[in-house]
Amino acid sequence: MSRRQTRHDARRRTLADHDADALARRASRGDSDAFAALCTGIHHDIWRYCWSLTGDRDLADDATQETFLRATTAIGRFRGDAPVRVWFVVLARRSLGDTLDRAKRAPVPADPVAIPVRDGTGYVDLGALITALAPDARQAFVLTQMLGFSYADAAVAMDCPVGTIRSRVFRAKSALVDAWHADHHTDAAHETNAEEASE
């Protein structure tokens, strides 16, 4: 998607994996300052993951808050068998289930929906494209392509084989490209019709 600039709500990681893991090890031994720094450093990654499953900012806020509340008591059990970001995503998955139950909501529909992805400036709303993906593909795409998880770590986080992650990411990329091209062709058709009407 390099043909035009893309606008989306993504920020670079504020904390490298090895730094996050080091903070987590200190936090597991009772270092509250390390835990606070860890939570601050990975908060946006966890929020984006929660948003990827709910498609709703308020529900993502609630699930993220629940995730970090759970982490305050669970961090003492962190052993470093997997990166702490994976550990937090597993917590977030459980928190999301409870949040959706309380809200009596289901994850956003699995069937992609037709949506306009370009605004008046010609920019692409990547968030809208991602929201239209099927939930499993969306989750795998966000973890690996936006949050930088390896396929192996994403498989641990989603509790499925690595091959399944690869397949879901491939489907997500294909769907995003199809949506990109479909919207581009629609824009081109509108421009052609407008030119013909003015002749």
C-alpha positions in Angstrom: 0.0 0.0 0.0 2.6 2.5 -1.0 0.7 4.2 -3.8 -0.7 6.8 -1.5 0.0 7.9 2.0 -1.9 6.1 4.7 -3.3 7.6 7.8 -4.0 5.4 10.8 -3.8 5.5 14.6 -0.5 3.7 15.0 2.6 4.7 17.0 6.0 3.2 17.2 6.8 1.1 20.1 8.0 3.1 23.1 9.7 0.0 24.6 11.9 -2.6 22.9 11.1 -6.2 23.6 14.3 -6.9 25.6 13.6 -3.8 27.7 10.0 -4.8 28.3 11.1 -8.3 29.3 13.7 -6.9 31.7 11.1 -4.7 33.3 8.7 -7.6 33.6 11.3 -9.7 35.4 11.9 -6.9 37.9 8.2 -6.4 38.3 7.6 -10.1 39.0 10.0 -9.7 41.9 7.9 -6.8 43.4 9.5 -3.7 41.7 6.5 -1.4 41.4 8.4 1.2 39.5 9.4 -1.4 36.9 5.8 -2.5 36.6 4.6 1.0 36.1 7.2 1.6 33.4 6.3 -1.7 31.7 2.5 -0.8 31.6 3.2 2.7 30.2 5.5 1.3 27.6 3.2 -1.4 26.2 -0.2 0.2 26.9 -0.8 1.4 23.3 0.1 -2.1 21.9 -2.4 -3.8 24.1 -5.1 -1.2 23.3 -4.6 -1.7 19.6 -4.9 -5.4 20.1 -8.2 -5.0 22.0 -9.5 -2.6 19.4 -8.6 -5.2 16.7 -11.1 -7.6 18.2 -13.9 -5.2 19.2 -13.8 -2.6 16.5 -15.0 -0.2 19.3 -12.9 2.3 21.1 -14.9 2.3 24.3 -14.8 -1.5 24.5 -11.1 -1.4 23.7 -10.6 1.1 26.6 -12.5 -1.2 29.0 -10.8 -4.3 28.0 -7.3 -2.7 28.2 -8.1 -1.3 31.6 -9.2 -4.8 32.7 -6.0 -6.3 31.3 -3.7 -4.1 33.3 -5.8 -4.6 36.4 -5.4 -8.3 36.0 -1.7 -7.9 35.4 -1.2 -6.1 38.8 -1.9 -9.4 40.6 -0.6 -11.8 37.9 2.8 -10.2 37.2 4.3 -12.1 40.1 3.7 -15.3 38.2 5.5 -14.1 35.1 8.4 -16.4 34.4 9.6 -15.2 31.0 8.8 -18.4 29.0 7.5 -16.1 26.3 8.0 -12.3 25.7 6.0 -10.2 28.1 4.0 -8.7 25.2 2.7 -12.2 24.4 1.9 -12.7 28.1 -0.1 -9.5 28.1 -2.0 -10.4 24.9 -3.1 -13.7 26.5 -4.3 -11.7 29.5 -6.1 -9.3 27.1 -7.8 -12.1 25.3 -9.4 -13.2 28.6 -10.2 -9.7 29.5 -11.9 -9.1 26.2 -14.2 -12.1 26.7 -15.3 -10.8 30.0 -15.7 -7.2 28.7 -17.8 -8.4 25.8 -19.9 -10.6 28.1 -20.6 -7.6 30.4 -21.5 -5.5 27.4 -23.6 -8.3 25.9 -21.7 -7.8 22.7 -20.1 -10.1 20.2 -16.9 -9.3 18.4 -17.4 -7.3 15.2 -19.0 -9.3 12.4 -16.8 -11.9 10.7 -18.2 -11.0 7.2 -16.3 -8.1 5.6 -18.5 -5.1 5.1 -18.4 -2.7 2.2 -17.0 0.6 3.4 -15.5 3.7 1.8 -11.9 3.9 2.7 -10.8 7.2 1.2 -11.7 10.5 2.6 -12.0 13.8 0.5 -8.2 14.2 0.6 -7.5 10.9 -1.1 -6.0 9.4 2.1 -6.7 5.8 3.0 -8.3 5.0 6.4 -6.3 1.9 7.3 -8.3 1.5 10.5 -11.5 1.2 8.5 -9.9 -1.4 6.2 -8.6 -3.5 9.2 -12.0 -3.3 10.9 -13.6 -4.9 7.9 -11.4 -8.0 8.1 -12.7 -11.2 9.6 -11.8 -11.3 13.3 -9.1 -14.1 13.2 -7.4 -12.5 10.2 -7.6 -9.1 11.8 -6.1 -10.3 15.0 -3.2 -12.0 13.3 -2.6 -9.0 11.1 -2.5 -6.5 14.0 -0.2 -8.7 16.0 2.3 -9.4 13.3 2.1 -6.4 11.0 1.3 -3.6 13.4 2.7 -4.7 16.8 5.7 -6.5 15.4 5.1 -10.0 16.9 6.9 -12.8 15.3 4.7 -15.5 13.7 5.7 -17.8 16.5 4.8 -15.3 19.3 1.5 -14.5 17.6 0.8 -18.3 17.5 1.4 -18.5 21.2 -0.8 -15.5 21.9 -3.6 -16.8 19.7 -3.2 -20.4 20.9 -2.9 -21.9 17.4 -0.2 -23.3 15.0 2.3 -21.0 13.3 1.0 -22.1 10.0 -2.5 -20.9 10.9 -1.0 -17.5 11.7 0.7 -17.4 8.3 -2.5 -18.3 6.5 -4.5 -15.7 8.4 -2.0 -13.0 7.7 -1.9 -13.9 4.0 -5.7 -13.7 3.9 -5.7 -10.4 5.7 -3.2 -8.9 3.3 -5.1 -10.2 0.3 -8.3 -8.8 1.6 -6.7 -5.4 2.3 -5.2 -5.3 -1.2 -8.6 -6.3 -2.7 -10.4 -3.5 -0.7 -7.7 -1.0 -1.7 -8.1 -1.8 -5.4 -11.9 -2.0 -5.3 -12.1 1.4 -3.8 -9.5 2.8 -6.2 -11.5 1.5 -9.2 -14.7 3.0 -7.8 -13.0 6.4 -7.5 -11.6 6.1 -11.1 -15.1 5.2 -12.4 -16.6 8.1 -10.6 -14.0 10.4 -12.1 -14.6 9.0 -15.6 -18.4 9.5 -15.3 -17.9 13.0 -14.1 -15.7 13.8 -17.0 -18.2 12.3 -19.5 -21.1 14.2 -17.9 -19.2 17.5 -18.3 -18.5 17.0 -22.0 
